[in-house]
């Protein structure tokens, strides 16, 4: 089992004609359950900021307006990812097996990425080229 999980949340967009990434958070989770909790928490946090409750006391009346149905609904995609127990089970199994987990959703201007990977798996991938280097035999 891969215990320590590196989790990252990033938003990507275009600025000055170049694609740029803006880190929204990083967490080195000591356990798989904490990694899953943090990823769900960040997904819900982003959804709440992209689609706040209009009745909230933080916004003046009519400060928020609905968008057209044709606009991709990133907050709903984040909430669906966050609150689907079957999907979360699959994510847990993939991370426990040492596989990279990546969830991406986007609207017209921004791509949002949730990424998690076992620290042990990252170390093994980095060490792999060192382990497969051929050694000269002297007969070349």
N, CA, C and O of each residue as an XYZ file, in Angstrom:
560
protein
N       0.848     -1.192      0.000
C       0.000      0.000      0.000
C       0.880      1.237      0.000
O       1.930      1.271      0.642
N       0.441      2.247     -0.725
C       1.158      3.511     -0.814
C       0.520      4.482      0.168
O      -0.579      4.982     -0.069
N       1.210      4.746      1.269
C       0.614      5.555      2.325
C       0.612      7.045      2.016
O      -0.449      7.668      2.010
N       1.757      7.617      1.765
C       1.862      9.062      1.600
C       1.439      9.469      0.188
O       1.945      8.929     -0.796
N       0.511     10.423      0.092
C      -0.056     10.847     -1.188
C       0.170     12.351     -1.361
O      -0.161     13.137     -0.473
N       0.736     12.749     -2.509
C       0.894     14.161     -2.829
C      -0.323     14.609     -3.629
O      -0.621     14.042     -4.681
N      -1.026     15.624     -3.133
C      -2.251     16.126     -3.763
C      -2.026     17.571     -4.209
O      -1.402     18.364     -3.505
N      -2.546     17.892     -5.388
C      -2.414     19.250     -5.911
C      -3.703     19.667     -6.600
O      -4.396     18.850     -7.206
N      -4.009     20.949     -6.495
C      -5.133     21.534     -7.211
C      -4.583     22.737     -7.972
O      -3.923     23.601     -7.396
N      -4.866     22.782     -9.277
C      -4.323     23.838    -10.134
C      -5.403     24.326    -11.090
O      -6.231     23.546    -11.559
N      -5.385     25.622    -11.373
C      -6.239     26.206    -12.400
C      -5.337     26.640    -13.545
O      -4.299     27.260    -13.313
N      -5.721     26.320    -14.780
C      -4.943     26.681    -15.971
C      -5.767     27.614    -16.839
O      -6.967     27.416    -17.029
N      -5.107     28.624    -17.356
C      -5.763     29.557    -18.261
C      -4.735     30.150    -19.206
O      -3.568     29.759    -19.190
N      -5.167     31.084    -20.021
C      -4.280     31.737    -20.979
C      -4.082     33.172    -20.537
O      -5.043     33.886    -20.248
N      -2.823     33.588    -20.487
C      -2.465     34.951    -20.105
C      -1.349     35.405    -21.036
O      -0.294     34.774    -21.101
N      -1.579     36.495    -21.752
C      -0.568     36.994    -22.681
C      -0.270     36.013    -23.792
O       0.845     35.975    -24.310
N      -1.264     35.218    -24.162
C      -1.080     34.248    -25.235
C      -0.394     32.958    -24.808
O      -0.157     32.090    -25.648
N      -0.072     32.810    -23.541
C       0.592     31.601    -23.030
C      -0.291     30.916    -22.005
O      -0.997     31.563    -21.232
N      -0.235     29.586    -22.013
C      -0.969     28.796    -21.017
C      -0.196     28.864    -19.701
O       1.000     28.577    -19.653
N      -0.900     29.248    -18.636
C      -0.269     29.353    -17.321
C      -1.089     28.566    -16.304
O      -2.311     28.461    -16.410
N      -0.394     28.026    -15.332
C      -1.041     27.307    -14.237
C      -0.931     28.105    -12.957
O       0.121     28.665    -12.651
N      -2.017     28.156    -12.213
C      -2.036     28.844    -10.930
C      -2.327     27.804     -9.855
O      -3.430     27.260     -9.799
N      -1.337     27.523     -8.995
C      -1.578     26.550     -7.927
C      -2.639     27.054     -6.958
O      -2.562     28.182     -6.471
N      -3.618     26.217     -6.685
C      -4.675     26.563     -5.741
C      -4.518     25.820     -4.419
O      -5.269     26.063     -3.475
N      -3.553     24.923     -4.350
C      -3.305     24.215     -3.108
C      -2.514     22.945     -3.329
O      -2.627     22.295     -4.368
N      -1.712     22.601     -2.336
C      -0.926     21.373     -2.333
C      -0.979     20.794     -0.927
O      -0.939     21.526      0.062
N      -1.069     19.476     -0.851
C      -1.109     18.814      0.447
C      -0.411     17.465      0.327
O      -0.710     16.677     -0.570
N       0.507     17.214      1.226
C       1.176     15.915      1.284
C       0.494     15.119      2.389
O       0.823     15.247      3.569
N      -0.459     14.298      1.975
C      -1.298     13.568      2.933
C      -0.542     12.363      3.483
O       0.037     11.593      2.716
N      -0.542     12.195      4.793
C       0.159     11.051      5.376
C      -0.584      9.731      5.199
O      -0.001      8.661      5.375
N      -1.883      9.801      4.848
C      -2.662      8.576      4.656
C      -3.612      8.759      3.462
O      -3.928      9.880      3.066
N      -4.045      7.652      2.916
C      -4.995      7.683      1.807
C      -6.322      8.346      2.203
O      -6.821      9.174      1.440
N      -6.915      8.021      3.360
C      -8.166      8.691      3.722
C      -8.027     10.219      3.829
O      -8.940     10.950      3.445
N      -6.895     10.698      4.346
C      -6.698     12.142      4.428
C      -6.523     12.759      3.044
O      -6.968     13.882      2.809
N      -5.886     12.045      2.134
C      -5.745     12.538      0.758
C      -7.112     12.677      0.108
O      -7.398     13.695     -0.523
N      -7.956     11.670      0.255
C      -9.304     11.721     -0.325
C     -10.134     12.835      0.304
O     -10.854     13.548     -0.395
N     -10.034     12.986      1.623
C     -10.756     14.063      2.299
C     -10.316     15.421      1.752
O     -11.157     16.267      1.450
N      -8.986     15.638      1.622
C      -8.475     16.928      1.156
C      -8.923     17.209     -0.273
O      -9.324     18.330     -0.582
N      -8.861     16.214     -1.143
C      -9.286     16.408     -2.533
C     -10.778     16.758     -2.607
O     -11.170     17.660     -3.347
N     -11.601     16.047     -1.844
C     -13.038     16.364     -1.820
C     -13.275     17.762     -1.264
O     -14.097     18.512     -1.790
N     -12.558     18.112     -0.206
C     -12.697     19.431      0.399
C     -12.320     20.530     -0.593
O     -13.022     21.537     -0.684
N     -11.242     20.357     -1.326
C     -10.806     21.355     -2.317
C     -11.799     21.439     -3.473
O     -12.073     22.530     -3.973
N     -12.336     20.305     -3.901
C     -13.326     20.316     -4.989
C     -14.568     21.091     -4.549
O     -15.089     21.910     -5.305
N     -15.038     20.836     -3.336
C     -16.209     21.550     -2.816
C     -15.890     23.033     -2.625
O     -16.730     23.887     -2.908
N     -14.688     23.343     -2.149
C     -14.260     24.737     -1.957
C     -14.281     25.493     -3.281
O     -14.780     26.616     -3.346
N     -13.738     24.880     -4.342
C     -13.743     25.536     -5.657
C     -15.174     25.718     -6.160
O     -15.530     26.786     -6.658
N     -15.987     24.678     -6.028
C     -17.378     24.759     -6.496
C     -18.132     25.873     -5.781
O     -18.899     26.605     -6.407
N     -17.921     26.004     -4.483
C     -18.614     27.041     -3.722
C     -18.156     28.447     -4.118
O     -18.939     29.393     -4.043
N     -16.914     28.589     -4.533
C     -16.430     29.898     -4.950
C     -16.836     30.239     -6.382
O     -17.046     31.405     -6.716
N     -16.943     29.224     -7.212
C     -17.368     29.458     -8.592
C     -18.880     29.634     -8.701
O     -19.369     30.301     -9.612
N     -19.612     29.033     -7.770
C     -21.077     29.067     -7.803
C     -21.595     29.320     -6.391
O     -22.146     28.418     -5.760
N     -21.418     30.556     -5.890
C     -21.833     30.838     -4.511
C     -23.347     30.892     -4.365
O     -24.073     31.069     -5.343
N     -23.805     30.740     -3.148
C     -25.235     30.820     -2.837
C     -25.673     32.276     -2.935
O     -25.170     33.117     -2.191
N     -26.594     32.588     -3.830
C     -27.029     33.982     -3.988
C     -27.675     34.564     -2.730
O     -27.709     35.783     -2.562
N     -28.180     33.716     -1.858
C     -28.820     34.194     -0.635
C     -27.807     34.539      0.456
O     -28.187     35.021      1.523
N     -26.534     34.297      0.199
C     -25.504     34.560      1.196
C     -25.448     36.043      1.546
O     -25.666     36.901      0.691
N     -25.158     36.329      2.794
C     -25.073     37.718      3.255
C     -23.844     38.443      2.688
O     -23.736     39.663      2.814
N     -22.926     37.705      2.071
C     -21.703     38.313      1.550
C     -21.927     39.092      0.252
O     -21.071     39.881     -0.148
N     -23.057     38.883     -0.404
C     -23.291     39.502     -1.703
C     -24.446     40.485     -1.639
O     -25.501     40.183     -1.081
N     -24.240     41.672     -2.217
C     -25.371     42.608     -2.294
C     -26.453     42.050     -3.221
O     -26.181     41.187     -4.055
N     -27.648     42.538     -3.070
C     -28.760     42.085     -3.919
C     -28.407     42.275     -5.389
O     -27.869     43.311     -5.778
N     -28.710     41.275     -6.194
C     -28.495     41.277     -7.653
C     -27.019     41.326     -8.050
O     -26.709     41.667     -9.192
N     -26.102     40.997     -7.140
C     -24.678     40.986     -7.483
C     -24.312     39.777     -8.338
O     -23.348     39.824     -9.102
N     -25.073     38.703     -8.211
C     -24.820     37.490     -8.980
C     -25.908     37.317    -10.032
O     -27.072     37.649     -9.809
N     -25.504     36.795    -11.173
C     -26.475     36.569    -12.249
C     -26.289     35.161    -12.790
O     -25.160     34.672    -12.854
N     -27.369     34.501    -13.180
C     -27.234     33.150    -13.760
C     -26.553     33.232    -15.122
O     -26.616     34.255    -15.803
N     -25.905     32.142    -15.503
C     -25.259     32.065    -16.812
C     -26.128     31.225    -17.741
O     -27.034     30.516    -17.302
N     -25.836     31.320    -19.015
C     -26.610     30.572    -20.015
C     -26.414     29.069    -19.830
O     -25.392     28.627    -19.306
N     -27.394     28.296    -20.261
C     -27.318     26.839    -20.171
C     -26.176     26.271    -21.010
O     -25.734     25.148    -20.764
N     -25.696     27.022    -21.989
C     -24.632     26.542    -22.869
C     -23.248     26.637    -22.215
O     -22.286     26.071    -22.735
N     -23.134     27.339    -21.092
C     -21.854     27.483    -20.390
C     -21.570     26.198    -19.619
O     -22.434     25.729    -18.878
N     -20.377     25.615    -19.776
C     -20.050     24.399    -19.016
C     -20.190     24.644    -17.513
O     -19.768     25.681    -16.999
N     -20.779     23.689    -16.827
C     -21.078     23.838    -15.404
C     -19.986     23.180    -14.553
O     -20.145     22.058    -14.072
N     -18.894     23.892    -14.384
C     -17.757     23.384    -13.612
C     -18.147     23.101    -12.164
O     -17.787     22.041    -11.651
N     -18.867     23.996    -11.477
C     -19.222     23.688    -10.085
C     -20.008     22.382     -9.937
O     -19.773     21.621     -8.998
N     -20.933     22.124    -10.854
C     -21.693     20.863    -10.775
C     -20.794     19.660    -11.020
O     -20.951     18.628    -10.369
N     -19.854     19.781    -11.950
C     -18.920     18.677    -12.220
C     -18.049     18.408    -10.996
O     -17.802     17.252    -10.653
N     -17.583     19.469    -10.336
C     -16.770     19.305     -9.126
C     -17.579     18.664     -8.006
O     -17.091     17.776     -7.307
N     -18.817     19.119     -7.841
C     -19.668     18.534     -6.783
C     -20.001     17.073     -7.082
O     -20.019     16.240     -6.176
N     -20.262     16.766     -8.337
C     -20.557     15.376     -8.710
C     -19.350     14.484     -8.417
O     -19.503     13.385     -7.885
N     -18.156     14.957     -8.762
C     -16.931     14.189     -8.495
C     -16.769     13.993     -6.988
O     -16.396     12.918     -6.520
N     -17.051     15.033     -6.262
C     -16.844     15.052     -4.819
C     -17.781     14.118     -4.065
O     -17.364     13.446     -3.121
N     -19.043     14.074     -4.477
C     -20.058     13.387     -3.683
C     -20.530     12.061     -4.266
O     -21.564     11.546     -3.840
N     -19.805     11.490     -5.230
C     -20.154     10.193     -5.805
C     -19.357      9.107     -5.082
O     -18.165      8.951     -5.345
N     -19.989      8.348     -4.173
C     -19.257      7.343     -3.390
C     -18.591      6.277     -4.261
O     -17.482      5.837     -3.958
N     -19.252      5.861     -5.332
C     -18.661      4.856     -6.218
C     -17.404      5.359     -6.885
O     -16.414      4.636     -7.003
N     -17.450      6.602     -7.320
C     -16.273      7.195     -7.956
C     -15.146      7.371     -6.940
O     -13.980      7.136     -7.259
N     -15.484      7.777     -5.738
C     -14.464      7.946     -4.706
C     -13.809      6.610     -4.352
O     -12.617      6.559     -4.051
N     -14.583      5.544     -4.390
C     -14.027      4.202     -4.150
C     -13.008      3.843     -5.231
O     -11.948      3.293     -4.934
N     -13.333      4.157     -6.481
C     -12.413      3.899     -7.596
C     -11.137      4.711     -7.443
O     -10.040      4.198     -7.664
N     -11.276      5.977     -7.065
C     -10.111      6.838     -6.853
C      -9.230      6.246     -5.757
O      -8.009      6.195     -5.905
N      -9.834      5.801     -4.667
C      -9.078      5.208     -3.563
C      -8.322      3.966     -4.021
O      -7.160      3.776     -3.663
N      -8.978      3.124     -4.809
C      -8.330      1.901     -5.300
C      -7.150      2.226     -6.215
O      -6.096      1.597     -6.120
N      -7.324      3.200     -7.093
C      -6.250      3.591     -8.013
C      -5.045      4.149     -7.249
O      -3.903      3.784     -7.528
N      -5.307      5.029     -6.289
C      -4.213      5.593     -5.504
C      -3.525      4.520     -4.662
O      -2.299      4.512     -4.545
N      -4.308      3.620     -4.077
C      -3.729      2.543     -3.266
C      -2.847      1.630     -4.110
O      -1.886      1.048     -3.607
N      -3.178      1.506     -5.400
C      -2.376      0.678     -6.306
C      -1.143      1.424     -6.829
O      -0.339      0.860     -7.571
N      -1.003      2.691     -6.438
C       0.157      3.468     -6.869
C      -0.024      4.206     -8.181
O       0.954      4.677     -8.762
N      -1.266      4.318     -8.663
C      -1.532      5.008     -9.925
C      -1.822      6.487     -9.702
O      -2.294      6.885     -8.637
N      -1.543      7.278    -10.696
C      -1.846      8.703    -10.689
C      -3.354      8.902    -10.806
O      -4.009      8.229    -11.602
N      -3.909      9.823    -10.020
C      -5.321     10.175    -10.122
C      -5.373     11.612    -10.637
O      -4.751     12.514    -10.076
N      -6.135     11.803    -11.723
C      -6.276     13.149    -12.291
C      -7.730     13.363    -12.678
O      -8.311     12.575    -13.425
N      -8.310     14.440    -12.159
C      -9.660     14.833    -12.534
C      -9.582     16.242    -13.099
O      -9.021     17.135    -12.465
N     -10.139     16.446    -14.286
C     -10.098     17.747    -14.950
C     -11.499     18.126    -15.398
O     -12.240     17.298    -15.928
N     -11.853     19.380    -15.180
C     -13.084     19.953    -15.711
C     -12.765     21.366    -16.169
O     -11.843     21.997    -15.651
N     -13.521     21.862    -17.133
C     -13.190     23.193    -17.645
C     -14.420     23.941    -18.125
O     -15.446     23.352    -18.468
N     -14.280     25.255    -18.137
C     -15.295     26.113    -18.729
C     -14.647     26.824    -19.921
O     -13.631     26.361    -20.440
N     -15.224     27.936    -20.353
C     -14.723     28.616    -21.545
C     -13.333     29.216    -21.376
O     -12.623     29.399    -22.364
N     -12.932     29.522    -20.159
C     -11.668     30.222    -19.951
C     -10.647     29.473    -19.098
O      -9.453     29.766    -19.168
N     -11.096     28.522    -18.301
C     -10.211     27.935    -17.297
C     -10.390     26.424    -17.211
O     -11.498     25.902    -17.333
N      -9.262     25.730    -16.996
C      -9.262     24.288    -16.750
C      -8.885     24.082    -15.286
O      -7.911     24.662    -14.806
N      -9.651     23.262    -14.582
C      -9.407     22.988    -13.173
C      -8.958     21.540    -13.035
O      -9.610     20.631    -13.549
N      -7.842     21.326    -12.339
C      -7.259     19.986    -12.232
C      -7.057     19.605    -10.773
O      -6.483     20.361     -9.989
N      -7.542     18.415    -10.426
C      -7.245     17.770     -9.146
C      -6.301     16.626     -9.475
O      -6.593     15.807    -10.346
N      -5.175     16.568     -8.785
C      -4.145     15.583     -9.093
C      -3.645     14.969     -7.795
O      -3.432     15.677     -6.810
N      -3.459     13.660     -7.791
C      -2.909     12.988     -6.610
C      -2.089     11.791     -7.064
O      -2.432     11.105     -8.027
N      -0.993     11.559     -6.341
C      -0.133     10.423     -6.664
C       0.630      9.993     -5.421
O       1.001     10.814     -4.582
N       0.851      8.719     -5.326
C       1.617      8.159     -4.225
C       3.056      8.668     -4.289
O       3.687      8.641     -5.346
N       3.564      9.130     -3.155
C       4.953      9.594     -3.091
C       5.886      8.424     -3.403
O       6.899      8.611     -4.077
N       5.561      7.226     -2.926
C       6.379      6.038     -3.224
C       6.407      5.752     -4.719
O       7.461      5.434     -5.269
N       5.260      5.861     -5.380
C       5.191      5.603     -6.826
C       6.027      6.627     -7.591
O       6.705      6.276     -8.556
N       5.982      7.901     -7.162
C       6.792      8.931     -7.822
C       8.273      8.605     -7.687
O       9.030      8.741     -8.648
N       8.685      8.177     -6.506
C      10.097      7.821     -6.294
C      10.501      6.634     -7.166
O      11.597      6.616     -7.727
N       9.612      5.641     -7.280
C       9.922      4.470     -8.101
C      10.043      4.855     -9.573
O      10.923      4.356    -10.274
N       9.159      5.744    -10.047
C       9.225      6.175    -11.451
C      10.514      6.929    -11.727
O      11.116      6.769    -12.789
N      10.946      7.763    -10.761
C      12.198      8.504    -10.932
C      13.397      7.569    -10.934
O      14.355      7.803    -11.671
N      13.366      6.521    -10.128
C      14.492      5.600    -10.019
C      14.549      4.614    -11.171
O      15.606      4.033    -11.416
N      13.463      4.405    -11.882
C      13.399      3.405    -12.942
C      14.500      3.575    -14.000
O      15.144      2.581    -14.337
N      14.754      4.774    -14.540
C      15.826      4.897    -15.528
C      17.193      4.495    -14.957
O      18.034      3.958    -15.677
N      17.406      4.752    -13.685
C      18.675      4.371    -13.064
C      18.821      2.855    -12.967
O      19.927      2.319    -13.046
N      17.704      2.184    -12.798
C      17.743      0.736    -12.649
C      17.853      0.013    -13.980
O      18.215     -1.163    -14.020
N      17.543      0.705    -15.073
C      17.539      0.045    -16.383
C      18.682      0.507    -17.283
O      18.686      0.190    -18.473
N      19.642      1.241    -16.749
C      20.785      1.682    -17.542
C      21.656      0.471    -17.866
O      21.997     -0.307    -16.975
N      22.016      0.312    -19.140
C      22.861     -0.826    -19.512
C      24.297     -0.555    -19.086
O      24.777      0.578    -19.136
N      24.956     -1.600    -18.675
C      26.335     -1.511    -18.223
C      27.235     -2.023    -19.342
O      26.993     -3.108    -19.871
N      28.278     -1.260    -19.717
C      29.175     -1.729    -20.775
C      29.840     -3.042    -20.385
O      30.248     -3.227    -19.238
N      29.943     -3.943    -21.344
C      30.531     -5.267    -21.063
C      31.987     -5.325    -21.436
O      32.673     -6.287    -21.091
N      32.468     -4.340    -22.120
C      33.867     -4.346    -22.524
C      34.081     -5.008    -23.880
O      35.197     -4.978    -24.399
N      33.046     -5.606    -24.468
C      33.175     -6.254    -25.766
C      32.687     -5.356    -26.895
O      32.678     -5.765    -28.056
N      32.279     -4.126    -26.556
C      31.756     -3.207    -27.573
C      32.863     -2.569    -28.368
O      32.597     -1.768    -29.265
